[in-house]
């Protein structure tokens, strides 16, 4: 059984978790080009080595970040996303707010 | 003792070298017209068709390990064309037609065995999806029909019609479904290609791709640098890593896929049987072993390790389908590395680097495409980058314009 050390729930069976993809900067969807959005949604580094990824503990609905080696299958470190994201990222702007309201 | 054997024994030539299917290893030349990165089925098939149909023989196939030793040897050798989209069905139907003729063409037995493939539906929604697939498949010349429980029982008498309390409502019966010896497919292509002058270099790893002014000019290998007019990457399982050497990213995530095989038993299972609800496909090989496969692993990895969880769930589902198999012993297990695209279609054609062609994103559907893939990639290279109609929908830039080819509904087992 592979164990994932969850920052919130402690060590749990990895089958309780869902892989959420690489941590990467999201472009502003209201201003970026289609190509930039496609790059963000579909393309990835897909590295063989140490990667930083989003993971979800499904049972508690808790998202966190894991550093993991994709060749040796070792989990190196897991931590709460607040270590990286220390302020709210606001994307909504006036134009989209109006479109939704209209 | 027959005289010929005595003569053979006294011969000065080492008989192996004279009768070998592949030529002895040679030195790398400094330059080739075409360099194919990856000596799996797709790579050698491309080389074969380049030589056969286009007269291009100044070609080197560079293989890190040995011929067909990667995912060509790790797939479960299912050949079928009952996909969902018209793009997919056209492509894979052509592949199935080519597979049927390969043994004759090679004069080398690939042990092609047309058994039919049966996919089970356990819900009304799946039955509806199967109706659509049957119609699309028939439209493009495949042989597929929807059959009921009675016909399923007759086809597969040993099948439990109520596996995991999910009654079998109907089946998608694909008569063209087949299997073949995957190693032999690679060997047949390699033999045919090298006889026509193509060079196959095993134990030759491409360590870097040389790109000058947006154009590929050569590759660096562990045996020295090679110049090339154009290059093709056919490295299933490592597509993103090779693309990174050429300087671009791909819309691919790489997962292992685990499979296993039991001890051999008497023949009992003619068709290849799969169930998307049970995430499992089962087939009996010509040797009598039963091969199981399922979906890819739940998280990305470049590692062919085995996990108990996946083996347990796969076996539990297989035993639900064929309860008597609970008495069998497993002989071997293994894993392959699958380059999954988000729309479950391959990535073929042009890349952001000029004269650098892609044959990638083969996820869990690569083996069955080997012949058509070789043929269309050869066409692409020979025409200097004019993309054949059959593979145009699979261009990598489909993701940039949000024009994916969604094959998700048409997988033998859920991914």
Interface residues (C-beta under 8 A of the other chain):
Chain A: X1 X2 X14 X15 X18 X19 X21 X34 X35 X38 X39 X42 X43 X44 X45 X46 X47 X48 X51 X70 X71 X72 X73
Chain B: X238 X240 X241 X244 X249 X250 X251 X252 X253 X254 X298 X299 X300 X301 X302 X303 X305 X307 X308 X309 X342 X399 X400 X401 X402
